[in-house]
Amino acid sequence: MTSPRVMGDILLLPTRDILIINGAKTGTSAWDATEEPNLMPLLYSPNKPKGQRFKKLTPTQIPRMYHSVSAVLPDGKILVAESNAHALYEFQAKYPTDLRVEN
């Protein structure tokens, strides 16, 4: 992989490529134990030659480090939602609870 990532989401796409999104660059899966969001989605193409399998995609502006969800929709679009790195909803934290949905 091109950067460290913990607690990311991985989706198998209809193309048989793999989309790797969300997560953090440091920390662990525990409340308030993550830092430095990984905003760079990656596309992994297992059938490409070695050294060409990972492709960086357009970065997101929303840090989704823990308890986010994603799904491939029937039309092939990706739905991405939520993030909460806290035991309760915290909207004033450094990385606040985020309830937005993107596709």
N, C-alpha and C positions, 0 to 999 in steps of 0.2 A: 504494500500500500504506500501511497505517497505521503501520508502524514499519520501520526498516532491518532487512534480513535477508540474510545471506550463508550459503551452503551449506545451504539449507533443502531440504525434500522437498515435492514437489507431486504430488497425486493427482487424477486425473479420476474423479469419482464417478458412479454410475449415474444420478443426477439431472441430470447435465451441469454441475453446479457443480464448483468446484475447491477442494480442501482444501490449504492451505499450512501446513506444520508444521516444527518443529525449526529448527536453524541458530543462528547467533549474530548479535548486533547489530553487532559490530565484529570486525575481523580478516580473515585470508585463509585460503585452503585450504592450509595447511601445518602440520606438526606443531607443537603448542604455540603456534600463532599466532592463536588465537581468544580472545576475551574476551566477557563479558556475553551469556549465553545468551538467545535469544529464546524465551520460554516461552509466548507467546500464539499459539495456532492461529487461522488466519483462514479464513473461508469466502468464496470469491469467486463471486458469482452474475452471470454475464455478461449475462443477460437482464433484470436489474433496471435501473431508471433510473440514470444517472450520479449519483454522490454517495451511492448506496445499495447499491453492489455488494459492498463489503467488510463483513463482519460478524465481530466478535471473538467467539471461543468461550471456553469455560472453560480457563484456563491449566493447563498441566501442571506438576508439581513436579519432573520429571526433566529436567535439562539434556542435550539431545541435539544437540550442536553439529557433529559431524563424524563421518562414516562411520556414520550411522544408516541404518536401512532402514524402509520402510513399504510396505504393500500393502492393497488393497481385497479383502476376503474374499468368497466367493460369497454369503454372507448379507447383504452390505453393510457389515459391521463393518470397522473399520480396525485392522490389526495394525501396531504400532510396536515396534522393537527396537533395542537396542545404541547405543553411542556411544563413540568413542575418538578423542580429539584428540592422541594421542601416538604416537610411532613404535612403542612396545611397550605392553603392558598395564601401566597404572599405576593402582593402586587407592588410593594415598595422596595423589594430586595434588589441586590446588584443584578441578579438574573431572576426577574419576577416570574410568577406563574403566568403562562400565556395560553389563552383559550382560542386563539385565532385558527382558522382553517384556510389552507391554501390548496389550489389545484393547478 
